[in-house]
């Protein structure tokens, strides 16, 4: 079924993307209301430091993300950033060339983000894939429970001295094994996903409770480039009343596009992002289902 859902998603990207997007947005998340009739946008940004920052510092270094933040903050658009505790050399090679801790410039920018009330998510440990094939890139897939816990513990331990204690997890490459979800959900209030997660978790309404945690994948057209979102969001803002809409941006893509689309998008998103992540996480803490409550069905039409 998951394979067929991946095929459906790929077909919809070409022919029925907006219809699928409307169908997959949760009507309401029980116990976690938006507090308004307008939609609220949960903007996630992947990632800082960029996973290629060691190999290509001129393209993906700290100054690039500083420009991204300047645009978002200037428009008043709130967001969550997936944070890497370490940066790898050759992260797309399982063998690779080691990894380094955060540099002083990166730490300073993270402190600036915290002062600006940007929210943080953990983005794995060092974003190094365990598999060579691009279709199987993952830092987590194949790890058993002890090794999964050890990776998370090490990553959180690296961020703790910088005052970063994330309650949201964004898996590198958007991939993890389905059996790992309960392990992650015990550590984080929100576990994110994306198109690549369909192969393990299926095509799910979003966001949604799974046990006592929230699974929150994001799909096209709300997962993509600012240019795509500029076409899709006006319709969503008009129709998705009282809903949470998970959005994913990649600042590296926007840098390559010259920032102009992001500048327009930030202005469009800003009224719907003010304290959205803070309110969402607070509502989860208050509205978490009691132990033993059945999880909702995973079918897109449920």
N, C-alpha and C positions, 0 to 999 in steps of 0.2 A: 504493500500500500504506500509506503514511504517513497519507493521508486516512482510509482505512478504520480504521486503528488509532486515530486521534483519535475517530472515531465510536464505536468499541468502548469507549474509555476513558470517554467521556461517558455511554454507556449503562450502563457498569458503575458509575459514580458513583451511579446511581439504583437498580440492581437487584442487582449482583453485586460490589460494591466489595471486600468482604473476600476473596472468592475470587480476584479479580484481584490483589489485594495479595499474597496468599500465592504466587501463580504467578510474580510478577515479582521476588521476592526471590531473589538468588543463593544457591544451596545453599552454595557456598564460593567464596572468591576465591583462586585458586591463588597460593601463596606469601605470602598475607596472612591468617594464621589469627587467630582471636579470642583464642586462648590460654585459652579456658574453654568449658565445655559450655553455659553460659548465653549468650543473645544479648547483643550490645553495641550500644548506641545511639549513632549519630553525629548529634548534634543540631546543626542549622544554624539560625541566627536571622537573618532579614532585617529591617532592616539598620540600621547606625548609622554616621553620623547618618542619621536617617530622610530619605527622599528628599523629603518634604514639610516638612522642618524649617524652611526659610526662609519658606514661605507660611503655615504654621500652627504657630508655635513653642509655643503654649499646649497643643496636642494632641500634637505630635510632637517636642517639644524634648528636651534632655538629661535633664531630671528624669524623664521617662517611662521612658527606657531605664535610668536608674539604679535605678528601682523594679523593672524586669524583672530586672536583674542581682542586686539584693538578694534577690529571691525564689529565683532559681536558685542563687546562692551559699549562701544560708541552708539550702537543702535538700541542698547538696553535689552538685548536678547540673552536670556539665561541658558545655560547648558551644563552638561556633565561631560567630563573628559576621562577617557580610559587611560590610566597611568601605567607605564612600564617601570618596574623597579630597577631593571637592568637593561642595557642595550647590547645586542649581539653583533659580532662581526659575521657577515654572510649568514643571516638568519634563515635563508631558504635552503640551506644545506644542513642535514642532520649532524654532520661532523663539525662543520663550521670552524671558527677560529676563536672561541672563547667569548666572554662577555665582560662588560665593565659596569661599575656602579654609576649612579647618577653623578654628573659633573656639577660644579658649583653654579654655573650659569643656569642649568636646568633646575636645580634646587631653588635658586632665587626666583625663577619664573613660577614655579609651583607655589611658592609662598605668596607671590603677587596674585595668583589665581585664587588662593584661599581667602585672601583679604577682599577680593572682589565677589566672594560668595559663589564661586564656581564649585560644583559638586564633583567628587572624584569616584571613579570605579577602579577596581583592580583589573589589569589586563594581562593576566598570567604573570610569569616570572621574567622571561627574556625574549618571548616571541620566536623562539627557535623551533622550527618544524621538526617533528619526529619522522616524517615521511618525505621522500623526494618528489613524488608525483604532485603537481599543483592541485589535482582533484582530491588529494588526501592530506594536504597541509594541515597540521594540527600540533599544538604543544601538549595536548591532553590525551587524545585518543590512544587507547591501548594501555594506559596506566592503570594499575590496580588501586585499591583503596589506600593502602599505606603510602604509595608513591604519589598519588594525587594529593593526599593530605600534606605530605612533606613539601611538595611544590608550592602549595598555597601558603603553608606556614613560613617557608623561606621568603616568599614574595612579600607577605604582610610584614615580616620581620624587617625587611629592607626599607619599607615605607614608614614604619613606626617612628624612627628617630626624626623624621620630617613632619610629624604630626598628622600624617595621612592614615586614616582608619576607615577604609571604604566599606560600605554595606551593599555595594552593587558589584557584580562580576560580569566582565565582558570577555568571553573566551577569545584568545588569539585565533584569527582565521575564521571565527564564528563556528568552530567545530569542537564538539566533545561527544563522548559516548553517552547514550541514553542512560546507561546504568550509573553514570557519574552525576546525573542531575540531582538525585537525593543527597549525595555527598556535598555538592556545592550549595544546595538549598539549605542545608543545616548551618552553613557558614555565612550566607548572604541573604538579605531580604529580597533581592532582585537578581535573577540570572538572565542575562541578555542572550540574544541570538540574532541570526540573520538568514539570508537565503541558503547559506551553506549548512545551516542547522536542520534543514528539512529532512535530510537523509537519516538523521538520528532521532529527531523529535517529531517529525511529521509537520504538516502544514497546519498551524494552530492559529486560532483567534488570538489577538494581542491587544493589551496585556491580559493575563489571566492567572488565576490562582492555580497552583499545583501543590496540593498539600498546604503547608504553612508558608510557602514562598510564592513569589510572582515570577512567572516565566514571561519574558518580554522580547520576543523576536521583532524585527522590523523588516518589512518587505518593500520592494519597489511598488509604486514610485516614491515612497517615503524613505527608501534606502537608496541613496544615489548622489548624483551631483546636484549642485544648487540650481543649475539650469533646468533639470528635470523637476525638481521640487517647485520651482516657480510656476510651472505649468499645472502641477497637481494640487498644490496647497489651497489656492482660492476655492476650489470646489469642496475640499475637505472642510475648510473653515466655515463654509456656508451650510454644509449638510451634516457634519459630525457633531451635532449639538451635545454638549455635556459629556464628551468622550475624551479619553486620553489618547493621544496619537504619538506613537514612538517614531522618532525620526533619527536617521543616522547620516552624518556627514563625515567625509574624510578631508582633513585640511590640506593634505598633500595634493589631492585632486584640484582643490580650489586654487592653490598656489599656482599649479600648472595652467589653470584656466585664466589666470590674471586677476582674480579676486572680484571682478565687477559683478558677476552673478551672485556671489555671496553677499556683497554689499546690499543688493536689492532684496535678497532673501531675508537677511537679518532684519531689515525694516519691516518686512511682511510678518515675520515670526514674532517680533518683540512683544506685541500686546498679549500674546498667548503663552509666553514663556516665563513671565515674572514669578519667581519663587516656585515654579512648577515642580521641580525635582524635590525641593525641600518639603513642599506640601504633600507630594506623592509618597515620599518615604515616611513622613509623619502619619499619614492616613493608613499606610500599611501596618505600622506599629499598633495603631488603634483597632484596625479592622481585620487583623489576621484571623482566619478561621480557627475554631477550636480543634484540638487534636481529635482525630477520628472522623472529621468531616470529609465526605467523599470529594475527590477532585472532579472538576468539570470535565465533560467529554472533550476529546481532542479533535473531533471532527470539525472542519471548517464551517459546516452549516449548523452546528449545534447551537 
